[in-house]
Amino acid sequence: MKNLIKKLQEENRKLEKAEAKAIQAETDNPATSSDRREFLKKTALGGLSLGGLMALSIEDTIAHSTQKVNRASAPSELKITDMRYATIMNRHIIRIDTNQGIYGLGEVRDAADVRYALFLKSRILGLNPCNVEMLFRIIRQFGYHGRQGGGVCAVEMALWDITGKAYNVPAWQLLGGRYRDKVRLYADTPDAGNPVKFAEVMKRRVQDQGFTWLKMDLGIHVVTKIPDALVNSKFWDGAVGQYDLRDYMGYGNTLHPFTQVQITDRGLAGLAEYVERVRDEVGYEIPLCADHFGHFDLNNSIRFGRTMEKYRLAWLEDMVPWFDIVNNKKLSDALETPIATGEDIYCLRDGFKPLLDARAVDIIHPDIGTSGGLLETKKIGDYAEENHVAMALHMAGSPVCLMASVHCAAATQNFLAVEHHSVDVPYYNNLVRMTGSRPMIENGFANVPLDSPGLGIELNEEECKKHLAKGSGWFEPTPEWDQKRSHDRLWS
C-alpha cells in the first residue's frame, strides 16, 4: 500500500510541475480575465498534492483523483457569471460563462425566441452549474410545449457541457454511460416538387452521402395540382401555412378535426405513385419515414395510412396532434405502419407518460430542444423502453443541438436514429470544431465523442461569423437580463 502511495505521490508531483507551469503562463497572459486570474492564484496556492486531497470536498476529491480530470477546475466552486448568445444560421446559440473560465454551449429550439433562454439568466446567476438537476427544477416551470420549451432546454444543454468540462468527461458519461460509439442519422429531405427529381435526391442521399435512414415530407401539398385530388383544399397553403403567425384561423394553424380537408381516391393514388418512385430508387432495405401530411381528420389519416402500407414506411409522424391520445391510439391500432409523435412535447410527466401508458404510439420522437434537454430526454427514453416503445430524436438545429442529441442517444438503449435536417447546408460541419479525435459525421452516422469533455465541440468563430443573422452580435453582454423581477414559487 505504501509503495502505491509513493507511486501516486511521484506521479502527482510531475503533474503539479507541469500544471504550475501552465497556470503561470495563463496568469501572465494579458488576455486572461481578472476572475480567471484570481481563481488561478487560488489554485496555485492550494496545490494539488495527494495530502491536500484529504481537505477537499467530495466533488473535488473525485475530480482530482479521476484520471485525466480537468485539474484547472474546482467543480464545487464553480459559479455562473453570465449568459450571452449569437444567432448563427438562424439558430440561437447561448453561452453560459463561469468564474473559472469554463463555459457551456446550448441551443434554443429552431424557430423559437432567444428570450425564452435569456429570461432564465437571472434565475441561475451565481449558482453552481454542476448541480444540473437542481437548476433544471428551478427553471422548468418557465418552459412549455412546442418552441416555448426552447429556453429551458438550451440552458440544460449548456449546463451539461460545463459539467463535462469541469470533470473532463463526455456528457454521455454523466448520463450513466454509453450504449454505442456512433449514432445513426436519418436524413430529412424536403419535397422537390417533382417526383422524379425527388427520387433522384433520395438515391443520392444513400449512394453519395452514405445515409442508411431517410425521411420525406409526404402530404397533401404533393398532390395539390392534381384535379379533384382534395376536398376543401383552397384554404390550405401547404406547409407554409403552419408557420404563418398572422393567420391564426388559416388551416395551417387549425386543429386537424376542424378543417374538413379530405383526400380523394385520386389524391391517394398520386401520393402512392410518389412513394413508389422513391422506393424504386432506394429499395426496401432503407428505412423510410414520412412527415408533414396536412391537417385532416382521423378518418383520412387512416385511409392515407392504409394506402401506404405496402411501402413499409418506418413511421408516419404527427398525423394527429400529440395531445389527442385517444385518436393517436385509434390510428396506431388501425395501421400496420408505426405511428410516431413527440417533437413538440415538453417533459415526461406532461406529455409522453400518458401516451406511453395508453400504448397510443409505436415510436416516441422527442426533440431535445423541447423535451427538457439531455437528462429529461434520457428519462423519457427509459420510460418508453419499459413500455416496449422505441425512441427516435427530432433535430432541426445547428451542430450544437445535434451533438447534444448525439450524447443523449448514446446513453439511451432503445434509440433508433437522430434527424439531420441540414444535410445540404455546405458549411454545416464547419460551424464547429470537434475537440476530440474523430469527425462529427461519417457516412450517415454521427461519432460519439469518446475522448473530449462536455458536448465535445467548440464553435469555429471564423466560420460562424460568416453566418450570423442580421443584427446579431458575437456573444455580446446581456446585462438587461441580470435582474430577477418576480417571485417564482408556485404555491403559497
C-alpha positions in Angstrom: 0.0 0.0 0.0 2.9 2.3 0.9 4.5 1.7 -2.5 1.3 2.5 -4.2 1.0 5.8 -2.3 4.6 6.6 -3.2 3.9 6.0 -6.8 0.8 8.2 -6.7 2.8 10.9 -5.0 5.6 10.8 -7.6 3.0 10.9 -10.5 1.2 13.8 -8.7 4.4 15.8 -8.3 5.1 15.5 -12.0 1.6 16.7 -12.8 2.0 19.5 -10.4 5.1 20.8 -12.0 3.6 20.7 -15.5 0.3 22.3 -14.3 2.1 25.0 -12.3 3.9 26.0 -15.5 0.7 26.1 -17.5 -1.1 28.1 -14.7 1.7 30.6 -14.6 1.7 31.0 -18.3 -2.1 31.6 -18.3 -1.8 34.1 -15.4 0.8 36.1 -17.2 -1.3 36.2 -20.4 -2.8 39.8 -20.7 -5.9 38.2 -22.3 -6.8 36.3 -19.1 -9.7 37.9 -17.2 -9.3 39.1 -13.6 -11.8 36.5 -12.3 -9.9 33.7 -14.0 -6.6 35.1 -12.8 -7.9 35.2 -9.2 -9.0 31.6 -9.5 -5.6 30.5 -10.9 -3.8 32.2 -8.0 -6.0 30.2 -5.5 -5.3 27.0 -7.4 -1.5 27.6 -7.2 -1.7 28.4 -3.5 -3.8 25.5 -2.6 -1.7 22.9 -4.6 -2.9 19.6 -5.7 -0.8 17.2 -3.7 -2.0 13.9 -2.6 -2.1 15.0 1.0 -4.1 18.1 0.1 -6.8 15.9 -1.3 -7.8 15.0 2.3 -9.2 18.5 2.9 -11.1 18.8 -0.3 -14.9 18.5 -0.8 -16.3 15.2 -2.2 -16.7 16.7 -5.6 -13.1 18.0 -5.8 -11.7 14.7 -4.4 -13.5 12.8 -7.2 -12.3 15.4 -9.8 -8.7 15.4 -8.7 -8.3 11.7 -8.3 -10.0 10.7 -11.5 -7.7 10.0 -14.5 -7.5 12.9 -17.0 -9.7 15.1 -14.9 -9.5 18.9 -15.6 -7.2 19.9 -12.8 -7.6 23.6 -13.6 -11.2 23.4 -12.4 -12.6 23.2 -8.9 -16.2 21.9 -9.6 -17.6 22.7 -6.1 -16.5 26.3 -6.5 -17.9 26.9 -10.0 -20.4 29.8 -10.3 -22.4 31.0 -13.3 -21.4 34.6 -14.1 -23.1 35.3 -17.4 -25.3 34.2 -20.3 -24.8 35.5 -23.8 -25.9 34.5 -27.3 -25.2 34.6 -31.0 -27.7 33.8 -33.8 -25.9 31.6 -36.3 -27.7 30.1 -39.4 -30.9 31.5 -37.8 -30.3 29.3 -34.7 -29.8 31.0 -31.3 -26.7 29.6 -29.6 -26.3 30.5 -25.9 -23.1 30.6 -23.9 -23.1 30.3 -20.2 -19.9 31.5 -18.6 -18.4 30.7 -15.1 -16.0 32.2 -12.7 -13.3 29.7 -13.7 -13.2 30.4 -17.4 -15.2 27.3 -18.3 -18.2 27.9 -20.5 -21.0 25.8 -21.9 -22.9 25.9 -25.2 -26.6 25.3 -25.7 -29.1 26.0 -28.4 -32.7 27.4 -28.4 -35.1 25.2 -30.4 -35.4 26.1 -34.1 -37.9 28.9 -34.7 -38.1 29.8 -31.0 -37.4 33.2 -29.5 -34.0 33.6 -27.8 -35.7 35.5 -25.0 -37.1 32.2 -23.8 -33.5 31.5 -22.7 -32.4 35.0 -21.7 -35.3 35.2 -19.3 -33.7 32.4 -17.3 -30.4 34.1 -16.8 -31.4 35.9 -13.6 -32.7 32.6 -12.1 -29.3 30.9 -12.4 -26.6 33.6 -11.9 -24.3 32.8 -9.0 -25.4 29.2 -8.8 -23.1 26.1 -9.4 -23.7 24.8 -13.0 -22.7 21.3 -12.0 -26.0 20.9 -10.0 -27.8 20.4 -13.3 -30.9 18.7 -12.0 -31.4 21.2 -9.2 -31.1 24.1 -11.6 -33.5 22.3 -14.0 -36.1 22.2 -11.3 -35.7 25.9 -10.8 -36.3 26.8 -14.4 -38.5 24.0 -15.7 -41.7 25.9 -14.8 -40.8 28.5 -17.5 -40.9 26.0 -20.4 -43.9 24.6 -22.2 -44.8 22.5 -25.2 -43.5 23.4 -28.7 -41.0 26.2 -29.1 -41.7 27.5 -25.6 -39.5 24.8 -24.2 -36.5 26.0 -26.1 -35.1 28.3 -23.5 -35.1 25.7 -20.6 -33.6 23.1 -22.9 -30.8 25.4 -24.2 -29.8 26.1 -20.6 -29.8 22.5 -19.7 -27.6 21.6 -22.7 -25.1 24.3 -21.7 -25.0 23.1 -18.0 -24.1 19.5 -19.1 -21.4 21.0 -21.4 -19.9 22.9 -18.4 -20.1 20.0 -16.1 -18.5 17.6 -18.5 -15.6 20.1 -19.0 -15.3 20.6 -15.2 -14.8 16.9 -14.6 -13.2 16.3 -18.0 -15.7 13.6 -19.1 -18.1 13.5 -22.1 -21.7 14.4 -21.4 -22.9 10.8 -22.1 -20.7 9.6 -19.2 -22.6 11.9 -16.9 -25.9 10.4 -18.1 -24.8 6.9 -17.0 -22.5 5.8 -19.8 -23.0 4.9 -23.4 -24.5 2.0 -25.4 -22.9 2.9 -28.7 -19.8 4.6 -30.2 -21.7 6.1 -33.2 -25.2 7.3 -33.7 -27.3 6.6 -36.8 -28.7 9.7 -38.5 -31.8 9.9 -40.7 -31.7 12.5 -43.5 -34.6 14.8 -43.8 -35.4 15.7 -47.4 -38.0 18.4 -48.3 -40.3 17.9 -51.3 -38.5 18.7 -54.6 -41.8 19.4 -56.4 -41.2 16.7 -58.9 -41.4 13.0 -58.0 -38.7 12.0 -60.5 -36.2 14.7 -59.2 -37.2 13.9 -55.6 -36.5 10.2 -56.1 -33.1 11.1 -57.5 -32.2 13.2 -54.5 -33.2 10.4 -52.2 -31.0 8.0 -54.1 -28.1 10.4 -53.8 -28.6 10.5 -50.0 -27.8 6.8 -49.9 -25.2 6.3 -52.6 -23.2 9.5 -52.3 -23.8 10.7 -48.7 -24.0 7.3 -47.0 -27.3 7.7 -45.1 -29.0 4.5 -44.1 -32.3 6.0 -43.0 -34.4 8.6 -44.8 -37.3 10.9 -44.2 -39.5 12.8 -46.6 -42.3 15.3 -46.5 -45.3 13.4 -47.7 -48.5 15.3 -47.6 -51.4 16.9 -49.5 -49.1 19.5 -50.9 -47.7 16.8 -53.1 -51.0 16.4 -55.0 -52.5 19.9 -54.9 -52.0 20.3 -58.6 -53.8 17.0 -59.5 -57.5 17.8 -60.3 -60.0 16.5 -57.8 -57.3 15.1 -55.5 -58.5 17.0 -52.5 -61.8 18.3 -50.9 -61.9 21.8 -49.3 -58.3 22.5 -50.0 -58.4 26.1 -51.2 -58.0 27.3 -47.7 -54.8 25.3 -47.3 -51.5 26.7 -48.5 -49.2 23.8 -47.8 -46.6 23.5 -45.0 -46.0 27.3 -45.2 -49.4 27.8 -43.6 -48.2 26.1 -40.4 -45.7 29.0 -39.8 -47.9 32.0 -40.7 -48.2 33.6 -37.3 -50.6 36.2 -38.5 -53.2 33.9 -39.9 -54.4 32.2 -36.7 -57.6 30.8 -38.4 -55.9 29.5 -41.5 -55.9 25.8 -42.0 -52.2 25.6 -41.3 -53.0 26.7 -37.7 -56.2 24.8 -37.3 -56.5 21.6 -35.4 -56.9 18.6 -37.7 -60.5 17.7 -37.0 -61.7 21.2 -37.7 -60.7 21.7 -41.3 -62.7 19.1 -43.3 -59.9 18.7 -45.7 -60.2 15.3 -47.3 -58.1 13.2 -49.7 -59.9 11.6 -52.6 -59.0 8.3 -54.2 -57.3 10.2 -57.0 -55.2 12.1 -54.4 -54.3 8.8 -52.6 -53.2 7.4 -56.0 -51.0 10.4 -56.6 -49.3 10.0 -53.2 -48.8 6.3 -53.7 -47.1 6.9 -57.1 -44.8 9.4 -55.4 -43.7 7.0 -52.7 -43.4 4.2 -55.2 -40.9 6.2 -57.2 -38.8 6.7 -54.1 -38.9 3.0 -53.2 -37.9 2.1 -56.7 -34.8 4.3 -56.4 -33.6 3.5 -52.8 -35.1 0.0 -52.4 -36.6 -1.6 -49.3 -33.5 -2.1 -47.2 -33.6 1.6 -46.3 -36.0 2.7 -43.5 -38.1 5.5 -45.0 -40.3 7.6 -42.7 -42.8 10.4 -43.5 -43.9 13.8 -42.1 -46.0 17.0 -42.9 -49.2 15.4 -44.2 -51.5 18.3 -43.7 -54.3 19.0 -41.3 -57.0 16.4 -42.0 -59.0 14.2 -39.6 -58.6 10.7 -38.2 -60.7 9.0 -41.0 -58.5 10.5 -43.7 -55.4 9.6 -41.7 -56.4 6.0 -41.7 -57.3 6.0 -45.4 -53.9 7.5 -46.1 -52.1 5.1 -43.8 -53.7 2.1 -45.4 -52.7 3.2 -48.8 -49.1 3.5 -47.7 -49.0 0.0 -46.0 -47.4 -1.8 -48.9 -44.4 0.5 -49.0 -43.4 -0.5 -45.4 -42.6 3.0 -44.2 -40.6 3.3 -40.9 -43.2 5.6 -39.4 -45.9 8.2 -40.0 -45.1 11.2 -37.9 -47.6 13.6 -36.2 -50.7 12.6 -38.3 -52.9 13.9 -35.5 -51.8 16.3 -32.7 -49.7 14.6 -29.9 -52.1 15.6 -27.2 -55.0 13.7 -28.8 -54.2 10.5 -27.1 -57.5 8.7 -28.0 -57.1 9.3 -31.7 -53.4 8.5 -31.7 -54.3 5.2 -30.2 -57.1 4.6 -32.8 -54.6 5.4 -35.6 -52.0 3.1 -34.2 -54.5 0.3 -33.7 -55.8 0.7 -37.3 -52.5 0.7 -39.1 -49.6 -1.7 -39.5 -47.2 1.2 -40.2 -45.7 2.5 -36.9 -47.1 5.8 -35.6 -44.7 8.4 -34.1 -45.1 11.7 -32.3 -43.3 13.8 -29.7 -41.3 16.7 -31.2 -43.5 19.3 -29.5 -43.9 17.6 -26.1 -42.3 19.3 -23.1 -41.2 17.0 -20.2 -42.1 13.4 -19.3 -45.0 13.8 -17.0 -46.7 16.5 -19.1 -46.8 14.6 -22.3 -45.0 11.3 -23.0 -46.2 9.4 -20.0 -49.9 9.5 -20.9 -49.2 8.5 -24.5 -47.0 5.6 -23.4 -49.3 4.4 -20.6 -52.1 4.3 -23.1 -49.9 2.5 -25.7 -51.1 5.2 -28.1 -47.9 5.4 -30.2 -45.4 2.9 -31.6 -42.4 5.3 -31.6 -41.7 8.4 -29.5 -40.0 11.2 -31.2 -38.8 13.9 -28.8 -36.8 17.0 -29.8 -34.1 17.6 -27.2 -34.7 21.3 -27.7 -38.3 21.0 -26.3 -38.5 17.8 -24.3 -36.3 19.0 -21.4 -32.7 18.6 -22.6 -30.3 15.6 -22.3 -31.3 14.1 -18.9 -35.0 14.5 -19.2 -35.0 13.0 -22.7 -33.0 10.0 -21.5 -35.6 9.6 -18.7 -38.3 9.7 -21.4 -36.5 7.1 -23.5 -36.0 4.9 -20.4 -39.7 5.1 -19.6 -40.6 4.3 -23.2 -38.3 1.3 -23.1 -40.2 -0.1 -20.1 -43.3 0.1 -22.2 -41.6 -1.6 -25.2 -41.6 1.6 -27.3 -38.5 2.7 -29.3 -37.2 6.3 -29.4 -36.0 8.4 -32.4 -34.9 12.1 -32.0 -36.2 15.0 -34.0 -33.5 17.6 -34.6 -33.6 20.7 -36.9 -30.8 22.7 -35.3 -27.2 23.6 -35.6 -24.3 21.2 -34.7 -24.7 22.3 -31.1 -28.1 20.8 -30.8 -27.1 17.8 -33.0 -24.2 16.9 -30.6 -26.4 17.3 -27.6 -28.8 14.9 -29.2 -25.9 12.5 -30.0 -24.8 12.3 -26.3 -28.4 11.6 -25.3 -28.8 9.0 -28.0 -25.5 7.3 -27.0 -26.8 6.9 -23.4 -30.3 5.6 -24.3 -30.7 1.9 -25.1 -34.0 1.9 -27.1 -32.7 4.5 -29.6 -33.3 4.4 -33.4 -31.9 7.4 -35.2 -31.4 11.2 -34.9 -32.7 13.6 -37.6 -30.2 15.6 -39.6 -32.2 18.5 -41.0 -29.3 20.4 -42.7 -27.7 17.7 -44.9 -27.5 20.1 -47.9 -26.0 23.1 -46.0 -22.4 23.1 -47.3 -20.9 24.9 -44.3 -22.8 23.0 -41.6 -19.9 20.8 -40.4 -17.5 23.7 -40.4 -19.5 25.7 -37.8 -17.8 23.7 -35.0 -14.5 22.1 -34.3 -14.6 18.7 -32.6 -12.4 18.8 -29.5 -11.7 15.0 -29.8 -10.0 12.9 -32.4 -13.0 11.9 -34.6 -15.0 14.0 -37.1 -18.6 14.9 -36.3 -20.3 12.9 -39.1 -19.1 10.0 -41.3 -21.2 8.1 -43.8 -24.6 8.8 -42.3 -23.5 8.4 -38.7 -22.5 10.9 -36.0 -19.5 9.9 -34.0 -20.0 9.9 -30.2 -17.2 11.9 -28.6 -15.1 9.4 -26.7 -12.0 11.5 -25.8 -13.3 15.0 -25.3 -15.3 16.6 -22.4 -18.8 18.1 -22.3 -20.5 18.1 -25.7 -17.1 17.7 -27.4 -17.3 20.8 -29.6 -16.1 24.3 -29.9 -17.6 27.0 -32.2 -15.5 27.8 -35.2 -15.6 31.5 -34.7 -14.4 32.4 -38.2 -17.0 30.3 -40.0 -19.8 31.1 -37.6 -19.3 34.9 -38.1 -19.9 34.4 -41.8 -23.4 33.1 -41.0 -24.5 35.5 -38.2 -28.1 36.7 -38.5 -28.6 40.3 -39.4 -28.3 42.4 -36.3 -26.8 39.6 -34.2 -23.5 40.3 -32.4 -20.9 37.7 -31.3 -21.9 36.8 -27.7 -22.3 40.4 -26.6 -23.1 41.3 -22.9 -26.7 40.9 -21.8 -26.9 42.9 -18.5 -30.6 43.7 -19.1 -31.4 40.1 -18.2 -29.4 40.1 -14.9 -32.1 41.2 -12.6 -34.9 38.9 -11.3 -38.2 40.8 -11.1 -40.7 38.2 -9.9 -41.4 35.7 -7.1 -41.5 32.4 -8.9 -42.8 29.9 -6.3 -45.9 28.1 -7.5 -47.5 27.8 -4.1 -48.3 30.0 -1.1 
